[in-house]
């Protein structure tokens, strides 16, 4: 097993529903028992407060029943991609917008506003693409 195959994020969850035809499990992530949920990349993969219901794509969805406890995980490359999209990309756009504004001779206040506008635009774009991102940034059932 390669190091990249190991899960970077692991959660205990309870199956809420199973759709064998669509190969989808809906699970409720249990955050209370986890010591560290900091790897969840700012809500792209899951939310950190309370419990959260998410969809997990699983070819064997028919083998799971509501109420069954499972462990779900996301691989390290998925984790890195989520962190990059939620943290690195907005920070890079913010810094670039501020540098461009200062290079153009704008005041510090205008540069700060342009940086905030750049970050807001990135987050709005991520929100608009959330359905597409959901299929590529998803959890898997761990054996």
C-alpha positions as CSV (number, residue, x, y, z in Angstrom):
1,X,0.0,0.0,0.0
2,X,1.4,3.4,-1.0
3,X,1.5,6.3,1.4
4,X,-0.9,8.2,-0.8
5,X,-3.5,5.4,-0.4
6,X,-3.7,5.9,3.3
7,X,-6.6,8.0,4.5
8,X,-5.7,11.5,5.6
9,X,-9.2,12.1,7.1
10,X,-11.1,9.4,9.0
11,X,-14.5,9.7,10.7
12,X,-16.9,7.4,12.4
13,X,-20.3,7.6,10.9
14,X,-23.8,6.0,11.0
15,X,-25.7,5.0,7.9
16,X,-28.8,7.1,7.5
17,X,-30.0,5.6,4.2
18,X,-28.7,3.4,1.4
19,X,-29.6,3.6,-2.3
20,X,-28.2,0.4,-4.0
21,X,-29.4,1.5,-7.4
22,X,-27.5,4.8,-7.3
23,X,-24.6,3.4,-5.3
24,X,-25.0,6.1,-2.7
25,X,-24.9,5.9,1.1
26,X,-26.1,8.8,3.2
27,X,-24.2,8.9,6.4
28,X,-24.2,11.1,9.5
29,X,-20.7,11.9,10.5
30,X,-20.1,11.7,14.3
31,X,-17.6,14.5,15.3
32,X,-17.9,14.2,19.0
33,X,-15.6,11.1,19.4
34,X,-12.8,12.4,17.1
35,X,-9.9,14.1,18.8
36,X,-8.9,16.0,15.7
37,X,-11.1,17.1,12.8
38,X,-8.8,19.9,11.7
39,X,-8.0,18.1,8.4
40,X,-11.4,18.6,7.0
41,X,-10.4,21.5,4.9
42,X,-12.8,24.2,5.9
43,X,-16.0,22.4,5.1
44,X,-15.4,21.2,1.6
45,X,-15.3,17.6,2.9
46,X,-17.4,18.0,6.0
47,X,-18.5,20.5,8.6
48,X,-16.8,20.5,12.0
49,X,-19.7,21.4,14.2
50,X,-22.1,18.8,15.6
51,X,-23.1,16.1,13.2
52,X,-23.3,16.3,9.5
53,X,-25.1,14.2,6.8
54,X,-23.1,13.6,3.7
55,X,-23.3,11.3,0.6
56,X,-20.7,8.6,0.2
57,X,-20.4,6.9,-3.2
58,X,-20.1,3.1,-2.7
59,X,-20.5,0.3,-5.2
60,X,-21.7,-2.0,-2.4
61,X,-24.4,0.4,-1.0
62,X,-26.9,-2.5,-0.9
63,X,-24.8,-4.2,1.8
64,X,-25.4,-1.4,4.4
65,X,-28.4,-0.8,6.5
66,X,-29.7,2.4,8.3
67,X,-28.2,2.6,11.8
68,X,-25.1,0.6,10.9
69,X,-21.8,2.2,12.0
70,X,-19.1,2.6,9.4
71,X,-15.8,4.4,9.1
72,X,-15.3,6.8,6.2
73,X,-12.1,8.3,5.0
74,X,-10.6,10.6,2.3
75,X,-7.3,9.9,0.8
76,X,-4.3,12.2,1.2
77,X,-4.5,13.5,-2.4
78,X,-8.1,14.4,-1.9
79,X,-7.2,16.2,1.4
80,X,-4.4,18.2,-0.3
81,X,-6.8,19.2,-3.1
82,X,-9.4,20.3,-0.7
83,X,-6.9,22.4,1.3
84,X,-5.6,23.9,-1.8
85,X,-9.0,24.9,-3.1
86,X,-10.3,26.2,0.3
87,X,-7.1,27.9,1.7
88,X,-4.2,28.2,-0.8
89,X,-6.2,29.5,-3.8
90,X,-8.1,32.3,-2.0
91,X,-4.9,33.4,-0.2
92,X,-3.0,33.5,-3.4
93,X,-5.7,35.5,-5.2
94,X,-5.9,37.9,-2.2
95,X,-2.1,38.5,-2.2
96,X,-2.1,38.9,-6.0
97,X,-5.0,41.4,-5.9
98,X,-3.3,43.4,-3.2
99,X,0.0,43.5,-5.1
100,X,-1.6,44.5,-8.3
101,X,-3.6,47.3,-6.6
102,X,-0.4,48.6,-4.9
103,X,1.5,48.3,-8.2
104,X,-1.3,50.4,-9.9
105,X,-0.8,53.1,-7.2
106,X,-4.0,52.6,-5.3
107,X,-4.2,53.4,-1.6
108,X,-3.8,50.8,1.1
109,X,-7.5,50.8,1.8
110,X,-8.4,50.2,-1.9
111,X,-5.7,47.4,-2.0
112,X,-7.3,45.7,1.0
113,X,-10.7,46.0,-0.6
114,X,-9.5,44.5,-3.8
115,X,-7.9,41.6,-1.9
116,X,-11.1,40.9,-0.1
117,X,-13.1,41.1,-3.3
118,X,-10.7,38.6,-4.9
119,X,-11.1,36.2,-2.1
120,X,-14.9,36.6,-2.2
121,X,-14.9,35.9,-5.9
122,X,-12.9,32.7,-5.4
123,X,-15.3,31.5,-2.7
124,X,-18.3,32.4,-4.8
125,X,-16.8,30.4,-7.7
126,X,-16.2,27.4,-5.4
127,X,-19.8,27.7,-4.2
128,X,-21.1,27.8,-7.8
129,X,-19.0,24.6,-8.6
130,X,-19.9,22.8,-5.4
131,X,-21.8,20.0,-7.2
132,X,-19.0,19.3,-9.6
133,X,-16.4,19.4,-6.7
134,X,-18.5,17.1,-4.6
135,X,-18.0,14.1,-6.9
136,X,-14.2,14.6,-7.0
137,X,-13.8,15.5,-3.3
138,X,-15.6,12.8,-1.5
139,X,-15.3,10.2,1.3
140,X,-15.0,6.5,0.8
141,X,-16.1,3.6,3.0
142,X,-13.0,2.1,4.7
143,X,-12.7,-1.6,5.1
